[in-house]
Amino acid sequence: MHRRYPGEAIQQVIERVHPENAGEVFRTLQLIRHTLMHGGRIVSVADQLPCNEQQALNKLAFVAWHAIGLMFGKPDPRPETPLTFGFCDNLARRTLVAGVKVVTTLLRGDPNNPQLADFPTFNLNAVAEPWSGLHDHE
């Protein structure tokens, strides 16, 4: 009897929860896994990946989240305890840095002793749009 090795089991989970491009997802995550297991960093194989590090992290989280959900397809050992799953589609930590340079002139007052009230009123708004990766198929 053939006993699945861990890579085969992982591939089967990926095929089940992400059938659209399971082969590409599996090869990518396996490459990253092997790199990390041998002490490397993702950046060392970045040129071999069809995505960036953030997309890979989010894809791995997607597969893991769905795989955990599959485990609950079996009879619940504690049906009296409610279970709630939340889904986060972006787990990558990032720092957003923004800078603004404003050039203005005085409306009135002494240019050698400017006061805030002497400047025009203006508003600045920042809008953050949701980021979506090139390989996200969720």
Backbone as JSON Lines, residues from 0, in Angstrom:
{"i":0,"aa":"M","n":[0.84,-1.18,0.0],"ca":[0.0,0.0,0.0],"c":[0.89,1.25,0.0]}
{"i":1,"aa":"H","n":[0.56,2.17,-0.88],"ca":[1.33,3.41,-0.97],"c":[0.95,4.35,0.17]}
{"i":2,"aa":"R","n":[1.94,4.8,0.87],"ca":[1.71,5.77,1.94],"c":[2.19,7.14,1.45]}
{"i":3,"aa":"R","n":[1.31,8.11,1.5],"ca":[1.65,9.45,1.01],"c":[2.77,10.06,1.85]}
{"i":4,"aa":"Y","n":[3.71,10.66,1.19],"ca":[4.69,11.45,1.93],"c":[4.12,12.85,2.1]}
{"i":5,"aa":"P","n":[4.66,13.64,3.03],"ca":[4.03,14.95,3.34],"c":[3.81,15.84,2.12]}
{"i":6,"aa":"G","n":[4.74,15.85,1.16],"ca":[4.56,16.7,-0.01],"c":[3.34,16.3,-0.83]}
{"i":7,"aa":"E","n":[3.09,15.0,-0.95],"ca":[1.91,14.54,-1.68],"c":[0.63,14.95,-0.97]}
{"i":8,"aa":"A","n":[0.63,14.83,0.34],"ca":[-0.55,15.22,1.12],"c":[-0.82,16.71,0.96]}
{"i":9,"aa":"I","n":[0.24,17.51,0.99],"ca":[0.08,18.96,0.82],"c":[-0.45,19.26,-0.58]}
{"i":10,"aa":"Q","n":[0.09,18.57,-1.58],"ca":[-0.37,18.78,-2.95],"c":[-1.85,18.44,-3.09]}
{"i":11,"aa":"Q","n":[-2.29,17.37,-2.45],"ca":[-3.7,16.99,-2.53],"c":[-4.59,18.03,-1.87]}
{"i":12,"aa":"V","n":[-4.14,18.6,-0.77],"ca":[-4.93,19.66,-0.12],"c":[-5.02,20.87,-1.05]}
{"i":13,"aa":"I","n":[-3.9,21.25,-1.65],"ca":[-3.91,22.4,-2.55],"c":[-4.83,22.13,-3.74]}
{"i":14,"aa":"E","n":[-4.78,20.93,-4.3],"ca":[-5.66,20.6,-5.42],"c":[-7.13,20.68,-5.02]}
{"i":15,"aa":"R","n":[-7.41,20.37,-3.78],"ca":[-8.8,20.4,-3.33],"c":[-9.3,21.81,-3.06]}
{"i":16,"aa":"V","n":[-8.47,22.64,-2.42],"ca":[-8.93,23.98,-2.03],"c":[-8.63,25.05,-3.07]}
{"i":17,"aa":"H","n":[-7.73,24.76,-4.01],"ca":[-7.36,25.76,-5.02],"c":[-7.15,25.06,-6.37]}
{"i":18,"aa":"P","n":[-8.22,24.5,-6.94],"ca":[-8.07,23.71,-8.16],"c":[-7.7,24.5,-9.42]}
{"i":19,"aa":"E","n":[-7.92,25.82,-9.43],"ca":[-7.7,26.61,-10.64],"c":[-6.28,26.48,-11.17]}
{"i":20,"aa":"N","n":[-5.29,26.64,-10.34],"ca":[-3.89,26.53,-10.76],"c":[-3.08,25.83,-9.66]}
{"i":21,"aa":"A","n":[-3.58,24.67,-9.24],"ca":[-2.99,23.93,-8.13],"c":[-1.53,23.58,-8.37]}
{"i":22,"aa":"G","n":[-1.18,23.22,-9.59],"ca":[0.21,22.85,-9.89],"c":[1.17,23.99,-9.65]}
{"i":23,"aa":"E","n":[0.81,25.17,-10.15],"ca":[1.67,26.34,-9.98],"c":[1.76,26.72,-8.5]}
{"i":24,"aa":"V","n":[0.64,26.71,-7.8],"ca":[0.64,27.06,-6.37],"c":[1.5,26.06,-5.59]}
{"i":25,"aa":"F","n":[1.33,24.77,-5.87],"ca":[2.1,23.75,-5.15],"c":[3.6,23.9,-5.43]}
{"i":26,"aa":"R","n":[3.98,24.04,-6.69],"ca":[5.41,24.18,-7.02],"c":[6.0,25.42,-6.35]}
{"i":27,"aa":"T","n":[5.26,26.51,-6.35],"ca":[5.75,27.75,-5.75],"c":[5.92,27.59,-4.25]}
{"i":28,"aa":"L","n":[4.9,27.06,-3.58],"ca":[4.99,26.9,-2.12],"c":[6.04,25.86,-1.74]}
{"i":29,"aa":"Q","n":[6.2,24.81,-2.54],"ca":[7.23,23.81,-2.26],"c":[8.62,24.42,-2.39]}
{"i":30,"aa":"L","n":[8.83,25.23,-3.42],"ca":[10.12,25.88,-3.61],"c":[10.44,26.77,-2.41]}
{"i":31,"aa":"I","n":[9.45,27.53,-1.97],"ca":[9.65,28.4,-0.81],"c":[9.92,27.57,0.43]}
{"i":32,"aa":"R","n":[9.15,26.49,0.62],"ca":[9.33,25.63,1.79],"c":[10.74,25.03,1.82]}
{"i":33,"aa":"H","n":[11.17,24.47,0.69],"ca":[12.51,23.87,0.63],"c":[13.6,24.92,0.89]}
{"i":34,"aa":"T","n":[13.41,26.1,0.36],"ca":[14.38,27.18,0.57],"c":[14.48,27.52,2.05]}
{"i":35,"aa":"L","n":[13.33,27.7,2.7],"ca":[13.32,28.05,4.13],"c":[13.87,26.9,4.98]}
{"i":36,"aa":"M","n":[13.51,25.66,4.64],"ca":[13.96,24.5,5.41],"c":[15.48,24.31,5.35]}
{"i":37,"aa":"H","n":[16.11,24.82,4.29],"ca":[17.55,24.69,4.14],"c":[18.27,25.99,4.51]}
{"i":38,"aa":"G","n":[17.59,26.85,5.26],"ca":[18.22,28.05,5.79],"c":[18.26,29.24,4.87]}
{"i":39,"aa":"G","n":[17.61,29.16,3.72],"ca":[17.6,30.27,2.79],"c":[16.47,31.25,3.08]}
{"i":40,"aa":"R","n":[16.42,32.28,2.3],"ca":[15.36,33.28,2.4],"c":[14.61,33.31,1.08]}
{"i":41,"aa":"I","n":[13.36,33.72,1.16],"ca":[12.53,33.77,-0.05],"c":[13.18,34.63,-1.12]}
{"i":42,"aa":"V","n":[13.82,35.69,-0.73],"ca":[14.43,36.6,-1.7],"c":[15.48,35.87,-2.55]}
{"i":43,"aa":"S","n":[16.07,34.8,-2.03],"ca":[17.09,34.07,-2.8],"c":[16.49,33.31,-3.98]}
{"i":44,"aa":"V","n":[15.18,33.07,-3.98],"ca":[14.52,32.38,-5.1],"c":[13.48,33.27,-5.77]}
{"i":45,"aa":"A","n":[13.5,34.55,-5.46],"ca":[12.48,35.47,-5.96],"c":[12.38,35.46,-7.49]}
{"i":46,"aa":"D","n":[13.51,35.31,-8.17],"ca":[13.49,35.31,-9.63],"c":[12.89,34.04,-10.22]}
{"i":47,"aa":"Q","n":[12.67,33.02,-9.39],"ca":[12.07,31.76,-9.84],"c":[10.57,31.69,-9.52]}
{"i":48,"aa":"L","n":[10.05,32.7,-8.84],"ca":[8.66,32.68,-8.39],"c":[7.75,33.41,-9.38]}
{"i":49,"aa":"P","n":[6.51,32.93,-9.55],"ca":[5.55,33.62,-10.41],"c":[4.81,34.73,-9.67]}
{"i":50,"aa":"C","n":[5.28,35.05,-8.45],"ca":[4.61,36.04,-7.61],"c":[5.66,36.68,-6.71]}
{"i":51,"aa":"N","n":[5.23,37.65,-5.91],"ca":[6.15,38.24,-4.95],"c":[5.95,37.59,-3.58]}
{"i":52,"aa":"E","n":[6.77,37.97,-2.61],"ca":[6.7,37.35,-1.28],"c":[5.33,37.53,-0.63]}
{"i":53,"aa":"Q","n":[4.75,38.72,-0.76],"ca":[3.45,38.98,-0.14],"c":[2.36,38.11,-0.75]}
{"i":54,"aa":"Q","n":[2.39,37.95,-2.05],"ca":[1.4,37.11,-2.71],"c":[1.57,35.66,-2.28]}
{"i":55,"aa":"A","n":[2.81,35.21,-2.16],"ca":[3.06,33.83,-1.71],"c":[2.56,33.62,-0.29]}
{"i":56,"aa":"L","n":[2.82,34.56,0.59],"ca":[2.35,34.47,1.98],"c":[0.83,34.4,2.02]}
{"i":57,"aa":"N","n":[0.18,35.26,1.27],"ca":[-1.29,35.28,1.27],"c":[-1.87,34.0,0.66]}
{"i":58,"aa":"K","n":[-1.2,33.46,-0.36],"ca":[-1.67,32.21,-0.95],"c":[-1.52,31.07,0.04]}
{"i":59,"aa":"L","n":[-0.41,31.02,0.75],"ca":[-0.2,29.98,1.76],"c":[-1.26,30.1,2.85]}
{"i":60,"aa":"A","n":[-1.56,31.31,3.29],"ca":[-2.6,31.52,4.3],"c":[-3.96,31.06,3.78]}
{"i":61,"aa":"F","n":[-4.26,31.34,2.51],"ca":[-5.52,30.9,1.9],"c":[-5.64,29.38,1.93]}
{"i":62,"aa":"V","n":[-4.56,28.69,1.51],"ca":[-4.58,27.23,1.49],"c":[-4.72,26.68,2.91]}
{"i":63,"aa":"A","n":[-3.94,27.23,3.85],"ca":[-3.99,26.73,5.24],"c":[-5.37,26.96,5.85]}
{"i":64,"aa":"W","n":[-5.95,28.13,5.62],"ca":[-7.28,28.45,6.18],"c":[-8.31,27.46,5.67]}
{"i":65,"aa":"H","n":[-8.29,27.19,4.37],"ca":[-9.26,26.24,3.81],"c":[-8.98,24.81,4.26]}
{"i":66,"aa":"A","n":[-7.71,24.46,4.41],"ca":[-7.37,23.11,4.88],"c":[-7.88,22.9,6.31]}
{"i":67,"aa":"I","n":[-7.73,23.9,7.15],"ca":[-8.26,23.8,8.52],"c":[-9.78,23.67,8.47]}
{"i":68,"aa":"G","n":[-10.41,24.42,7.6],"ca":[-11.86,24.32,7.46],"c":[-12.3,22.93,7.03]}
{"i":69,"aa":"L","n":[-11.5,22.26,6.17],"ca":[-11.84,20.9,5.74],"c":[-11.86,19.92,6.91]}
{"i":70,"aa":"M","n":[-11.01,20.16,7.9],"ca":[-10.98,19.28,9.06],"c":[-12.29,19.3,9.81]}
{"i":71,"aa":"F","n":[-13.04,20.38,9.69],"ca":[-14.29,20.5,10.42],"c":[-15.47,19.92,9.64]}
{"i":72,"aa":"G","n":[-15.17,19.27,8.51],"ca":[-16.2,18.57,7.78],"c":[-16.58,17.26,8.46]}
{"i":73,"aa":"K","n":[-15.76,16.86,9.41],"ca":[-16.02,15.63,10.17],"c":[-16.95,15.97,11.34]}
{"i":74,"aa":"P","n":[-17.56,14.99,11.98],"ca":[-18.44,15.29,13.11],"c":[-17.71,16.1,14.19]}
{"i":75,"aa":"D","n":[-18.35,17.14,14.64],"ca":[-17.77,18.03,15.64],"c":[-17.76,17.32,17.0]}
{"i":76,"aa":"P","n":[-16.56,17.18,17.62],"ca":[-16.5,16.51,18.92],"c":[-17.14,17.32,20.05]}
{"i":77,"aa":"R","n":[-17.29,18.63,19.86],"ca":[-17.92,19.47,20.88],"c":[-18.96,20.37,20.23]}
{"i":78,"aa":"P","n":[-20.09,19.83,19.82],"ca":[-21.09,20.65,19.1],"c":[-21.71,21.74,19.96]}
{"i":79,"aa":"E","n":[-21.59,21.65,21.27],"ca":[-22.17,22.68,22.14],"c":[-21.32,23.96,22.18]}
{"i":80,"aa":"T","n":[-20.08,23.88,21.71],"ca":[-19.19,25.04,21.7],"c":[-19.2,25.65,20.31]}
{"i":81,"aa":"P","n":[-19.68,26.9,20.18],"ca":[-19.72,27.51,18.84],"c":[-18.32,27.79,18.31]}
{"i":82,"aa":"L","n":[-18.16,27.65,17.03],"ca":[-16.89,27.89,16.36],"c":[-17.11,28.93,15.28]}
{"i":83,"aa":"T","n":[-16.32,29.97,15.32],"ca":[-16.45,31.03,14.34],"c":[-15.13,31.22,13.63]}
{"i":84,"aa":"F","n":[-15.15,31.2,12.32],"ca":[-13.96,31.44,11.52],"c":[-14.03,32.83,10.91]}
{"i":85,"aa":"G","n":[-12.95,33.53,10.96],"ca":[-12.83,34.8,10.25],"c":[-11.8,34.6,9.15]}
{"i":86,"aa":"F","n":[-11.93,35.31,8.07],"ca":[-10.98,35.17,6.97],"c":[-10.32,36.5,6.7]}
{"i":87,"aa":"C","n":[-9.01,36.5,6.65],"ca":[-8.23,37.69,6.31],"c":[-7.52,37.4,5.0]}
{"i":88,"aa":"D","n":[-7.75,38.19,3.98],"ca":[-7.15,37.89,2.68],"c":[-5.79,38.52,2.46]}
{"i":89,"aa":"N","n":[-5.28,39.27,3.44],"ca":[-3.95,39.85,3.29],"c":[-3.25,39.83,4.64]}
{"i":90,"aa":"L","n":[-2.27,38.97,4.76],"ca":[-1.56,38.81,6.03],"c":[-0.16,39.42,6.02]}
{"i":91,"aa":"A","n":[0.25,39.95,4.91],"ca":[1.59,40.52,4.81],"c":[1.69,41.8,5.63]}
{"i":92,"aa":"R","n":[2.74,41.87,6.42],"ca":[2.98,43.1,7.18],"c":[3.73,44.08,6.3]}
{"i":93,"aa":"R","n":[3.23,45.27,6.26],"ca":[3.87,46.3,5.46],"c":[3.86,47.61,6.22]}
{"i":94,"aa":"T","n":[4.77,48.45,5.88],"ca":[4.81,49.79,6.44],"c":[4.54,50.76,5.3]}
{"i":95,"aa":"L","n":[3.61,51.64,5.52],"ca":[3.28,52.64,4.53],"c":[3.89,53.96,4.99]}
{"i":96,"aa":"V","n":[4.67,54.54,4.13],"ca":[5.29,55.82,4.43],"c":[4.85,56.8,3.35]}
{"i":97,"aa":"A","n":[4.37,57.93,3.76],"ca":[3.94,58.95,2.81],"c":[4.56,60.28,3.2]}
{"i":98,"aa":"G","n":[4.82,61.06,2.23],"ca":[5.36,62.39,2.5],"c":[4.61,63.42,1.67]}
{"i":99,"aa":"V","n":[4.52,64.62,2.18],"ca":[3.81,65.69,1.48],"c":[4.64,66.95,1.6]}
{"i":100,"aa":"K","n":[4.76,67.66,0.51],"ca":[5.41,68.97,0.52],"c":[4.36,69.97,0.06]}
{"i":101,"aa":"V","n":[4.09,70.94,0.89],"ca":[3.09,71.96,0.58],"c":[3.78,73.31,0.48]}
{"i":102,"aa":"V","n":[3.56,73.98,-0.62],"ca":[4.08,75.33,-0.81],"c":[2.88,76.26,-0.9]}
{"i":103,"aa":"T","n":[2.89,77.28,-0.09],"ca":[1.76,78.2,-0.07],"c":[2.28,79.62,0.17]}
{"i":104,"aa":"T","n":[1.37,80.56,0.1],"ca":[1.74,81.96,0.36],"c":[0.8,82.53,1.4]}
{"i":105,"aa":"L","n":[1.24,83.6,2.01],"ca":[0.4,84.28,3.0],"c":[-0.74,85.0,2.31]}
{"i":106,"aa":"L","n":[-1.92,84.96,2.93],"ca":[-3.06,85.73,2.42],"c":[-2.99,87.16,2.9]}
{"i":107,"aa":"R","n":[-2.46,87.31,4.09],"ca":[-2.39,88.63,4.72],"c":[-1.32,88.56,5.8]}
{"i":108,"aa":"G","n":[-1.12,89.59,6.5],"ca":[-0.21,89.58,7.64],"c":[1.22,89.93,7.26]}
{"i":109,"aa":"D","n":[2.1,89.83,8.24],"ca":[3.51,90.21,8.11],"c":[4.33,88.99,7.68]}
{"i":110,"aa":"P","n":[4.95,89.0,6.5],"ca":[5.74,87.86,6.05],"c":[6.95,87.57,6.95]}
{"i":111,"aa":"N","n":[7.38,88.56,7.73],"ca":[8.49,88.36,8.64],"c":[8.04,87.77,9.98]}
{"i":112,"aa":"N","n":[6.75,87.75,10.21],"ca":[6.2,87.18,11.44],"c":[4.89,86.46,11.1]}
{"i":113,"aa":"P","n":[4.99,85.35,10.32],"ca":[3.76,84.69,9.87],"c":[3.02,84.02,11.02]}
{"i":114,"aa":"Q","n":[1.71,84.06,10.93],"ca":[0.83,83.42,11.9],"c":[-0.02,82.4,11.13]}
{"i":115,"aa":"L","n":[-0.43,81.33,11.78],"ca":[-1.24,80.32,11.11],"c":[-2.5,80.92,10.49]}
{"i":116,"aa":"A","n":[-3.09,81.86,11.15],"ca":[-4.32,82.47,10.65],"c":[-4.1,83.23,9.34]}
{"i":117,"aa":"D","n":[-2.85,83.57,9.02],"ca":[-2.54,84.32,7.81],"c":[-2.42,83.44,6.57]}
{"i":118,"aa":"F","n":[-2.38,82.11,6.74],"ca":[-2.26,81.18,5.62],"c":[-3.64,80.73,5.16]}
{"i":119,"aa":"P","n":[-3.75,80.33,3.89],"ca":[-5.05,79.82,3.42],"c":[-5.35,78.46,4.07]}
{"i":120,"aa":"T","n":[-6.6,78.16,4.13],"ca":[-7.03,76.86,4.65],"c":[-7.01,75.86,3.52]}
{"i":121,"aa":"F","n":[-6.46,74.71,3.78],"ca":[-6.5,73.65,2.78],"c":[-6.63,72.31,3.51]}
{"i":122,"aa":"N","n":[-7.18,71.34,2.81],"ca":[-7.38,70.0,3.37],"c":[-6.58,68.99,2.56]}
{"i":123,"aa":"L","n":[-6.0,68.05,3.25],"ca":[-5.32,66.93,2.6],"c":[-6.03,65.66,3.0]}
{"i":124,"aa":"N","n":[-6.29,64.81,2.04],"ca":[-6.91,63.52,2.31],"c":[-6.03,62.42,1.74]}
{"i":125,"aa":"A","n":[-5.91,61.35,2.47],"ca":[-5.19,60.16,1.98],"c":[-6.2,59.04,1.85]}
{"i":126,"aa":"V","n":[-6.16,58.36,0.73],"ca":[-7.06,57.25,0.49],"c":[-6.21,56.02,0.22]}
{"i":127,"aa":"A","n":[-6.46,54.96,0.96],"ca":[-5.75,53.7,0.75],"c":[-6.68,52.75,0.0]}
{"i":128,"aa":"E","n":[-6.26,52.33,-1.16],"ca":[-7.05,51.39,-1.95],"c":[-6.62,49.97,-1.61]}
{"i":129,"aa":"P","n":[-7.54,49.02,-1.6],"ca":[-7.14,47.63,-1.35],"c":[-6.18,47.15,-2.43]}
{"i":130,"aa":"W","n":[-5.18,46.42,-2.0],"ca":[-4.19,45.88,-2.91],"c":[-4.63,44.5,-3.35]}
{"i":131,"aa":"S","n":[-4.49,44.2,-4.63],"ca":[-4.77,42.84,-5.08],"c":[-3.59,42.37,-5.91]}
{"i":132,"aa":"G","n":[-3.15,41.16,-5.64],"ca":[-2.01,40.59,-6.33],"c":[-2.36,40.1,-7.72]}
{"i":133,"aa":"L","n":[-1.35,39.9,-8.52],"ca":[-1.55,39.44,-9.88],"c":[-2.04,38.01,-9.94]}
{"i":134,"aa":"H","n":[-1.68,37.2,-8.94],"ca":[-2.01,35.78,-8.98],"c":[-3.08,35.41,-8.0]}
{"i":135,"aa":"D","n":[-3.82,36.36,-7.49],"ca":[-4.89,36.05,-6.53],"c":[-6.12,35.6,-7.29]}
{"i":136,"aa":"H","n":[-6.59,34.4,-6.95],"ca":[-7.76,33.86,-7.64],"c":[-8.88,33.56,-6.65]}
{"i":137,"aa":"E","n":[-8.77,34.05,-5.41],"ca":[-9.77,33.7,-4.42],"c":[-11.09,34.33,-4.74]}
